[in-house]
Amino acid sequence: MIEFVNVRKTYGDFVALEGLTCSIPRGATVGLIGPNGAGKTTTMRILTTLTKATSGEITVDGTSVTHAPEHIRRRIGFMPDVFGVYEAMTAFEYLDFYARCNGVSPATRPSLIDDMLGLVDLAHKKDALVMSLSRGMAQRLSLARALLHDPEILVLDEPASGLDPRARVELRALLNELRNQGKTILISSHILSDLADLCTHLLILERGTLVAFDTLDNLLNRQTQRRIVIHTLAPTTELAAVAQRHAYTCISDDEQPLRYVLTGSGDDATHAHLLTACIHAGIPIHSFASERNSLERTFLQVTEGVI
């Protein structure tokens, strides 16, 4: 649906984005991650027509972002990391203003705004001043603004920034609902644990260069070392020998004496053989689980060239 083809952006001698090329499928939720200055905001600003690429092209279903910006804006809802300057308006007035900007007819505006406030759970704040809203409520109101024209694509810049844990959970649930409605969503965030619960794909940038773009599952499975966590009913010395025979290292946990961590490069079949060998050796296993690679570790591996 969204095609980036050799997109480059420079500011004088500074290269903010270098040769970004990837294809985002319809209905995907893409986590855009990278350290500060990696090019995430630049990427979003070019996609949303707020900045022009120095070279290269972005298309949405074949339509050029550069050559048909008005058409693209009707298809994209953008939620910036800064809320705005209209704090003296009520929540209803704020959305009404943006509905007018998006060409929503006067007859349908009131019901549309009510629907949007209900969607983001702010119906009870319809007449409240924007300045009186909590950070989490303001973020949800900003998301409602981005949804007013029913865009196919949502571009969200740090939507969970500054939110408390409850507000983050509520925002995550809302974004999952929008994904289930078929929206294509691009999210920039430093909160990697939230992205792990939301995203189908990850786009990782480092110093303006694309270092990885793939499905979340594929990236999480790209690891040189896999871990198995084993809990036993009694201490065992036999486990280390079984692990060694399968080219794994066994590490015991001093704080949890019945917990052992095995590390190695085997696949799922190796893990099955390991479990069988443990049972044949009479090791009293309480639990045996392959530990999924974390998104944080995956990010460090990718950006540091470990994988």
C-alpha positions as CSV (number, residue, x, y, z in Angstrom):
1,M,0.0,0.0,0.0
2,I,2.7,2.5,1.0
3,E,5.9,2.3,-1.1
4,F,9.1,4.1,-0.1
5,V,11.6,4.1,-3.0
6,N,15.1,5.4,-2.4
7,V,13.8,8.3,-0.2
8,R,16.5,10.8,0.7
9,K,16.3,14.0,2.7
10,T,19.1,16.4,3.4
11,Y,19.4,19.7,5.3
12,G,22.4,21.3,3.8
13,D,25.3,18.9,4.4
14,F,23.3,16.9,7.0
15,V,21.7,13.7,5.7
16,A,18.5,13.0,7.7
17,L,17.4,10.1,5.6
18,E,19.4,8.0,3.1
19,G,17.9,5.8,0.5
20,L,14.8,4.5,2.5
21,T,13.2,1.7,0.5
22,C,10.4,-0.6,1.8
23,S,6.8,-1.6,1.2
24,I,4.2,-1.4,3.9
25,P,1.2,-3.7,3.3
26,R,-2.4,-2.6,3.7
27,G,-3.7,-3.2,7.3
28,A,-0.2,-3.4,8.8
29,T,0.7,-1.7,12.1
30,V,4.3,-0.7,11.7
31,G,6.5,0.4,14.6
32,L,9.0,3.0,13.5
33,I,11.9,2.8,15.9
34,G,15.4,4.1,16.3
35,P,17.5,6.3,18.5
36,N,17.0,10.1,18.6
37,G,18.1,11.6,15.2
38,A,17.6,8.3,13.4
39,G,15.2,9.9,10.8
40,K,11.8,8.8,12.2
41,T,10.2,12.2,12.3
42,T,11.6,13.1,8.9
43,T,10.1,9.9,7.5
44,M,6.7,10.7,8.9
45,R,6.8,14.4,7.8
46,I,7.6,13.3,4.2
47,L,4.8,10.7,4.2
48,T,2.3,13.3,5.5
49,T,3.3,15.9,2.9
50,L,4.7,18.3,5.6
51,T,8.2,18.0,4.1
52,K,9.4,17.2,0.6
53,A,12.0,14.6,0.1
54,T,15.3,15.7,-1.5
55,S,15.1,12.7,-3.9
56,G,13.2,9.4,-4.2
57,E,9.5,8.8,-4.0
58,I,6.7,7.7,-1.7
59,T,3.5,6.4,-3.1
60,V,0.2,5.4,-1.6
61,D,-1.5,2.8,-3.8
62,G,0.5,4.2,-6.7
63,T,-0.3,7.9,-6.0
64,S,2.7,10.1,-5.5
65,V,3.0,11.9,-2.2
66,T,5.0,14.7,-3.9
67,H,2.7,15.2,-7.0
68,A,-0.7,14.7,-5.4
69,P,-0.4,16.0,-1.8
70,E,-4.0,17.0,-1.4
71,H,-5.2,13.5,-2.4
72,I,-2.7,12.0,0.1
73,R,-3.8,14.3,2.9
74,R,-7.4,13.0,2.6
75,R,-6.2,9.5,3.1
76,I,-3.9,10.1,6.1
77,G,-4.6,11.1,9.7
78,F,-1.5,12.5,11.4
79,M,-1.1,12.8,15.2
80,P,2.0,14.8,16.0
81,D,3.9,14.5,19.3
82,V,2.8,18.1,20.2
83,F,-0.9,18.6,20.9
84,G,-1.5,22.1,19.6
85,V,-2.2,25.6,20.7
86,Y,-6.1,25.6,20.9
87,E,-6.3,25.1,24.7
88,A,-9.0,27.7,25.2
89,M,-11.5,25.7,23.1
90,T,-13.7,23.0,24.5
91,A,-13.2,19.5,23.2
92,F,-16.3,19.8,21.0
93,E,-15.1,23.2,19.6
94,Y,-11.6,21.7,19.0
95,L,-13.0,18.9,16.9
96,D,-15.5,21.1,15.2
97,F,-12.7,23.4,14.0
98,Y,-10.8,20.5,12.5
99,A,-13.9,19.0,11.0
100,R,-14.5,22.3,9.2
101,C,-10.9,22.2,8.0
102,N,-11.5,18.7,6.6
103,G,-14.6,19.8,4.7
104,V,-17.1,17.9,6.9
105,S,-20.6,19.3,6.1
106,P,-22.4,21.3,8.9
107,A,-25.3,18.8,8.9
108,T,-23.0,15.8,9.8
109,R,-20.5,17.6,12.1
110,P,-22.3,17.3,15.4
111,S,-23.0,13.6,15.1
112,L,-19.5,12.8,13.8
113,I,-17.9,14.7,16.7
114,D,-20.1,12.8,19.2
115,D,-19.1,9.5,17.5
116,M,-15.4,10.4,17.7
117,L,-15.6,11.5,21.3
118,G,-17.3,8.2,22.1
119,L,-14.7,6.2,20.3
120,V,-11.9,7.7,22.4
121,D,-13.9,7.6,25.6
122,L,-14.2,11.4,26.0
123,A,-18.0,11.9,25.6
124,H,-18.2,13.1,29.2
125,K,-15.6,15.8,28.4
126,K,-17.4,17.2,25.4
127,D,-17.8,20.7,27.0
128,A,-14.5,20.6,29.0
129,L,-11.8,23.0,28.0
130,V,-8.8,21.4,26.3
131,M,-6.5,23.0,28.9
132,S,-8.3,21.1,31.6
133,L,-7.7,17.7,30.1
134,S,-5.1,15.3,31.5
135,R,-2.2,14.4,29.2
136,G,-3.8,11.0,28.4
137,M,-7.2,12.7,27.6
138,A,-5.4,15.3,25.4
139,Q,-3.7,12.5,23.5
140,R,-7.0,10.7,22.9
141,L,-8.6,14.0,21.7
142,S,-5.7,14.5,19.3
143,L,-6.3,11.0,18.0
144,A,-10.0,11.8,17.5
145,R,-8.9,14.8,15.5
146,A,-6.8,12.6,13.3
147,L,-9.7,10.3,12.7
148,L,-12.3,12.9,11.8
149,H,-12.1,12.4,8.0
150,D,-12.0,8.5,8.4
151,P,-8.5,8.1,7.0
152,E,-7.2,4.8,5.7
153,I,-3.7,5.5,7.2
154,L,-2.8,6.8,10.7
155,V,0.6,8.2,11.4
156,L,1.3,8.6,15.1
157,D,4.4,10.4,16.5
158,E,5.1,9.3,20.1
159,P,1.4,8.8,21.0
160,A,2.2,7.4,24.4
161,S,4.8,10.0,25.4
162,G,4.2,11.3,28.9
163,L,1.2,9.0,29.6
164,D,0.7,7.2,32.9
165,P,0.4,3.4,32.9
166,R,-3.4,3.4,32.8
167,A,-3.5,5.9,30.0
168,R,-1.0,3.8,28.0
169,V,-3.1,0.7,28.4
170,E,-6.2,2.6,27.2
171,L,-4.4,4.0,24.2
172,R,-3.0,0.6,23.3
173,A,-6.5,-0.9,23.4
174,L,-7.9,1.9,21.2
175,L,-5.1,1.4,18.6
176,N,-5.8,-2.3,18.6
177,E,-9.4,-1.6,17.9
178,L,-8.5,0.7,15.0
179,R,-6.1,-1.9,13.6
180,N,-9.0,-4.4,13.7
181,Q,-11.0,-1.9,11.7
182,G,-8.5,-2.3,8.9
183,K,-6.5,0.9,9.4
184,T,-2.9,1.0,8.3
185,I,-1.0,2.5,11.2
186,L,2.6,3.8,11.4
187,I,3.7,4.5,15.0
188,S,6.9,6.1,16.2
189,S,7.7,5.3,19.8
190,H,10.5,4.8,22.3
191,I,8.3,2.6,24.4
192,L,9.3,-0.7,22.8
193,S,7.1,-2.9,25.1
194,D,4.0,-1.1,23.8
195,L,5.1,-1.7,20.2
196,A,5.5,-5.4,20.9
197,D,1.9,-5.6,21.8
198,L,0.6,-3.5,18.9
199,C,2.7,-4.0,15.8
200,T,2.7,-6.5,12.9
201,H,5.9,-5.1,11.4
202,L,8.9,-3.1,12.5
203,L,10.9,-0.5,10.6
204,I,14.2,0.2,12.3
205,L,16.3,3.3,11.4
206,E,19.8,4.1,12.5
207,R,21.4,7.5,11.5
208,G,19.0,8.0,8.7
209,T,19.6,4.5,7.2
210,L,17.1,1.6,7.1
211,V,18.7,-1.3,9.0
212,A,15.7,-3.6,9.2
213,F,12.1,-3.9,8.0
214,D,10.2,-7.1,8.5
215,T,7.3,-8.7,10.4
216,L,7.6,-8.5,14.2
217,D,7.8,-12.3,14.5
218,N,10.6,-12.6,11.9
219,L,12.7,-10.0,13.7
220,L,12.1,-11.5,17.1
221,N,13.2,-14.8,15.8
222,R,16.4,-13.4,14.3
223,Q,18.8,-14.2,17.2
224,T,22.2,-15.9,17.4
225,Q,21.4,-17.3,20.9
226,R,18.1,-18.9,22.1
227,R,17.2,-19.4,25.7
228,I,15.3,-22.2,27.5
229,V,14.2,-21.6,31.1
230,I,13.7,-24.8,33.1
231,H,12.3,-25.1,36.6
232,T,12.8,-28.4,38.4
233,L,11.3,-29.9,41.5
234,A,14.7,-30.6,43.1
235,P,18.3,-29.5,42.5
236,T,20.0,-31.3,39.7
237,T,23.6,-31.7,38.4
238,E,22.6,-33.9,35.4
239,L,21.0,-31.0,33.5
240,A,24.4,-29.4,32.7
241,A,25.6,-32.6,31.1
242,V,22.4,-33.0,29.1
243,A,22.7,-29.4,27.9
244,Q,26.4,-29.8,26.9
245,R,25.6,-32.9,24.8
246,H,23.2,-30.7,22.8
247,A,25.7,-27.8,22.5
248,Y,23.9,-25.7,25.1
249,T,25.3,-24.0,28.2
250,C,23.4,-24.4,31.5
251,I,23.4,-21.6,34.0
252,S,21.9,-22.0,37.5
253,D,20.2,-19.2,39.3
254,D,21.7,-18.4,42.7
255,E,18.5,-16.6,43.8
256,Q,16.2,-19.3,42.5
257,P,18.0,-22.6,43.0
258,L,15.4,-24.6,41.1
259,R,15.6,-22.4,38.0
260,Y,18.1,-23.0,35.2
261,V,18.7,-21.1,31.9
262,L,20.1,-23.0,28.9
263,T,21.6,-20.9,26.0
264,G,22.5,-22.1,22.6
265,S,21.8,-21.8,18.9
266,G,19.5,-24.8,18.4
267,D,16.1,-24.7,16.7
268,D,12.7,-26.0,17.9
269,A,13.7,-29.6,17.0
270,T,16.8,-29.3,19.2
271,H,14.6,-28.1,22.0
272,A,12.3,-31.0,21.6
273,H,15.3,-33.4,21.8
274,L,16.6,-31.6,24.9
275,L,13.3,-32.0,26.6
276,T,13.2,-35.7,25.8
277,A,16.8,-36.2,27.0
278,C,16.0,-34.4,30.3
279,I,13.0,-36.8,30.9
280,H,15.1,-39.9,30.0
281,A,17.8,-38.6,32.4
282,G,15.2,-38.5,35.2
283,I,15.4,-34.8,35.8
284,P,12.3,-33.7,37.7
285,I,11.1,-30.9,35.4
286,H,8.3,-28.7,36.6
287,S,8.4,-26.4,33.5
288,F,10.3,-26.1,30.3
289,A,9.9,-23.1,28.1
290,S,11.7,-21.4,25.2
291,E,12.1,-17.8,26.0
292,R,11.1,-15.4,23.2
293,N,13.6,-12.7,22.3
294,S,12.5,-9.3,23.6
295,L,11.9,-6.4,21.3
296,E,14.5,-4.4,23.3
297,R,17.2,-7.0,22.7
298,T,16.2,-7.4,19.1
299,F,16.6,-3.6,18.6
300,L,20.0,-3.6,20.2
301,Q,21.1,-6.6,18.1
302,V,20.0,-5.0,14.9
303,T,21.4,-1.5,15.5
304,E,24.7,-2.8,17.0
305,G,25.2,-5.3,14.1
306,V,24.9,-8.4,16.3
307,I,22.6,-10.0,13.7
